[in-house]
Amino acid sequence: MGSTRKATVQVSVSLERAARLYRLVEWLGEGPRTRAQILNKLKIDIRTFYRDLELLRECQIDVALTSRKYVLIPDVKSALMVLPFPDPCINLGEAQQLSKGRLKIHQKLRDVLKQIVRK
């Protein structure tokens, strides 16, 4: 049976939000948590909590509610691989340096550079 690859979600997040999402995923990876525990641990309000849950689900990170506790469905490593990353604010020269290589990420960066420096 072939696996289907899900599209990568392009989301811009702040450094603060990326750090909070990282902490949430890491903490949920340790075990189920109640909403109150999460709000208290992350020092966020309920609106921020639901926005973060929605973003995680858009990124294909499933957080399920089971017996009034939130549970991370994928393993932490898989969830962290698709977690949004804040804009590193690099310049064109730095992007060109980073694009040198053979991995898919290098090719992805080269593709973006080609769109910028079209001739």
CORHUVEN-V693892 format. One record per residue. RES is the residue in three letters. PSI is psi in radians with two decimals (NA if undefined). D_LAST is the distance of its C-alpha to the last C-alpha in whole Angstrom. Layout:
# CORHUVEN-V693892
res	psi	d_last
RES	PSI	D_LAST
RES	PSI	D_LAST
This chain:
# CORHUVEN-V693892
res	psi	d_last
MET	2.23	43
GLY	2.61	39
SER	2.54	37
THR	2.39	35
ARG	2.24	32
LYS	2.54	32
ALA	2.48	29
THR	2.32	28
VAL	2.24	29
GLN	1.83	26
VAL	2.38	29
SER	2.17	28
VAL	2.65	31
SER	2.85	33
LEU	-0.74	34
GLU	-0.77	38
ARG	-0.70	37
ALA	-0.74	36
ALA	-0.71	39
ARG	-0.75	41
LEU	-0.70	40
TYR	-0.85	40
ARG	-0.70	43
LEU	-0.82	44
VAL	-0.82	43
GLU	-0.79	45
TRP	-0.74	48
LEU	-0.47	48
GLY	-0.35	47
GLU	-0.30	51
GLY	2.97	53
PRO	2.53	53
ARG	2.55	53
THR	2.82	55
ARG	-0.75	53
ALA	-0.72	55
GLN	-0.75	54
ILE	-0.82	51
LEU	-0.75	51
ASN	-0.81	53
LYS	-0.79	51
LEU	-0.12	48
LYS	0.93	50
ILE	2.85	48
ASP	3.01	49
ILE	-0.60	49
ARG	-0.77	46
THR	-0.71	44
PHE	-0.86	45
TYR	-0.57	45
ARG	-0.74	41
ASP	-0.70	41
LEU	-0.75	42
GLU	-0.75	40
LEU	-0.75	37
LEU	-0.74	38
ARG	-0.62	39
GLU	-0.53	36
CYS	0.18	34
GLN	0.47	37
ILE	1.88	39
ASP	2.19	43
VAL	1.94	45
ALA	2.64	48
LEU	1.99	52
THR	2.14	55
SER	0.77	58
ARG	0.34	57
LYS	2.53	55
TYR	2.36	51
VAL	2.33	50
LEU	2.11	46
ILE	-0.89	46
PRO	2.93	43
ASP	2.81	44
VAL	-0.77	43
LYS	-0.79	40
SER	-0.70	39
ALA	-0.74	39
LEU	-0.49	37
MET	-0.44	34
VAL	0.11	33
LEU	2.38	34
PRO	2.61	31
PHE	2.38	30
PRO	2.72	29
ASP	2.14	26
PRO	-0.07	26
CYS	0.90	24
ILE	2.78	22
ASN	3.07	19
LEU	-0.75	16
GLY	-0.73	17
GLU	-0.69	20
ALA	-0.69	18
GLN	-0.70	16
GLN	-0.76	20
LEU	-0.38	21
SER	-0.14	18
LYS	2.03	20
GLY	3.12	23
ARG	-0.11	24
LEU	2.88	25
LYS	-0.61	24
ILE	-0.62	23
HIS	-0.74	21
GLN	-0.68	19
LYS	-0.75	19
LEU	-0.70	17
ARG	-0.66	15
ASP	-0.71	14
VAL	-0.75	14
LEU	-0.68	12
LYS	-0.64	9
GLN	-0.51	9
ILE	-0.77	9
VAL	0.58	6
ARG	2.47	4
LYS	NA	0
